[in-house]
């Protein structure tokens, strides 16, 4: 047996081989969101400016969540641009 085959495989620096903290956080958020959506199936009345309509609560929460993710990405991109880090690999 050669020395290469005897060496143990080592994970790259900073990698644990498992789930990252970010992946765990995203999974937890998704689980909490799904539980909330399932528990809120009734309709909600929405009044915004001149609009007045009714939506299932789960759909309303899903729309607001998606808007929050979108706006968060826009803000993060804007902050990167202000800091001069337009390119992901550039520091």
Rosetta blueprint (number, residue, H / E / L):
1 X L
2 X L
3 X H
4 X H
5 X H
6 X H
7 X L
8 X L
9 X L
10 X L
11 X L
12 X L
13 X L
14 X L
15 X L
16 X L
17 X L
18 X L
19 X L
20 X L
21 X H
22 X H
23 X H
24 X H
25 X H
26 X H
27 X H
28 X H
29 X H
30 X H
31 X H
32 X H
33 X H
34 X H
35 X H
36 X H
37 X H
38 X H
39 X H
40 X L
41 X L
42 X L
43 X E
44 X E
45 X E
46 X E
47 X E
48 X E
49 X L
50 X L
51 X E
52 X E
53 X E
54 X E
55 X E
56 X E
57 X H
58 X H
59 X H
60 X H
61 X H
62 X H
63 X H
64 X H
65 X H
66 X H
67 X H
68 X H
69 X H
70 X H
71 X H
72 X H
73 X H
74 X H
75 X H
76 X H
77 X H
78 X H
79 X H
80 X H
81 X H
82 X H
83 X H
84 X L
85 X L
86 X L
87 X L
88 X L
89 X L
90 X L
91 X L
